[in-house]
């Protein structure tokens, strides 16, 4: 399992209806993408859910590297690059994934929390704690799913969760979910990934 995200931070006066329209037009194109666990089309609007910025920031969980690479090197990602420029793409190695009690419900919001790993301490304990946090989030009322992943280059953990309501029980940046493409969600391995 591989996590991936890019962020397009837009001007404060940007018409976010443009992003909504874009997702309405092209969001379905990944609904059957081979190798994709899921893609959440995420939006933050300045002043909504405490966001200081306007931002389009899709988050992905991939079942296969081949599917991810086919997306990045193909026309799907190139269309975004043509319209907005080439963003920095963040990637993390999967640590844990859990379906929540509201797994069958549509997601209203997503929460993403990125955290640096301190230079001291045992990595096994830190990773086990991250897997435990994934289980805890998935067990909360209204949780659709939860995941954790790590970037061993920058030593950063990302916690990601989807919620059926707009009152998530998670800390971090809150995003509106515009669309969810989930062709391989059922194939994502549950629990910790080691």
Secondary structure, 3 states (H helix, E strand, C coil): CEEEEECEEECCCCCCHHHHHHHHHHHHHHCCCCCEEEEEEEEECCCCCCCCCEEECCEEEECCHHHHHHHHHCHHHHHHHHHHCCCCEEEEEEEEEEECCCCCCCCCEEEEEEEECCCCCCHHHHHHHHHHHHHHHHCCCCEEEEEEEEECCCCEEEEEEEECCCCCCCCCEEEEEEEEECCCHHHCCCEECC
